[in-house]
């Protein structure tokens, strides 16, 4: 688990050479479970995993191994996943599903009135309707002046990007799922450089998730991905 090297004690620990892949996975799974067990001895532990729909079979198997009885760590695992995806690790485990529906028309209108400046209060109904009840999209619409349609907002922001950042955005959106930053950069002829990524993250067009020794990039929201892809000609795609 390379991300654990951010912790000094792990970074300084001597490496053990285990050549058999199956044995390495068994030891890694047992060590992670023991680490969680020791953490729960000291206090409550909550582990949060976002976008579980992107998980793979190995990760699902690891989660099941961590949580299976007997003597599983006394931890609360909270995950988010799209409602149209089946991503429920730990078959047979006690699970509580909490649906997060879109805002109602009344709630969206109330939020629009809160986030819009007073001089733009007349836009509240239009902004709430265009957002489709998604609070992230609503705030994006509210922050972009007089524009009212989400696709116009996304395309205007994309047009204002420096060339490298825009090409990177297009490559990530075309991939359709998280993609390694170096792969996306190579696809559009860029050197692996954090500057375009910082620009896109700051604009809330892309988000980056650490994955071992690299970042995985994905569109901040599916509506952003769909809009960018639809704006590209077949030749460009």
MOJO-V188809 format. One record per backbone hydrogen bond with DSSP energy under -1.0 kcal/mol. NH is the residue of the N-H (numbers start at 1). CO is the residue of the C=O. If there is no record, write none. Layout:
# MOJO-V188809
NH_CO / NH_CO
This chain:
# MOJO-V188809
4_1 / 5_2 / 6_3 / 7_4 / 11_7 / 12_8 / 24_20 / 25_21 / 26_22 / 27_23 / 28_24 / 29_25 / 30_26 / 31_27 / 32_28 / 33_29 / 34_30 / 35_31 / 36_32 / 37_33 / 38_34 / 39_35 / 40_36 / 41_37 / 42_39 / 47_76 / 49_78 / 52_80 / 54_51 / 55_52 / 60_56 / 61_57 / 62_58 / 63_59 / 64_60 / 65_61 / 66_62 / 67_63 / 68_64 / 75_73 / 76_45 / 78_47 / 80_49 / 85_82 / 93_90 / 103_133 / 108_104 / 109_105 / 110_106 / 111_107 / 112_108 / 113_109 / 114_110 / 115_111 / 116_112 / 120_117 / 121_118 / 123_120 / 124_121 / 127_123 / 128_124 / 129_125 / 130_126 / 131_127 / 134_131 / 138_134 / 139_135 / 140_136 / 141_137 / 142_138 / 143_139 / 144_141 / 147_144 / 153_149 / 154_150 / 155_151 / 156_152 / 157_153 / 158_154 / 159_155 / 160_156 / 161_158 / 166_162 / 167_163 / 168_164 / 169_165 / 170_166 / 171_167 / 172_168 / 173_169 / 174_170 / 175_171 / 179_217 / 181_215 / 184_180 / 185_181 / 186_182 / 187_183 / 188_184 / 189_186 / 190_185 / 198_194 / 199_195 / 200_196 / 201_197 / 202_198 / 203_199 / 204_201 / 205_200 / 206_200 / 207_218 / 209_216 / 211_214 / 214_211 / 216_209 / 217_179 / 218_207 / 220_205 / 225_221 / 226_222 / 227_223 / 228_224 / 229_225 / 230_226 / 231_227 / 232_229 / 237_233
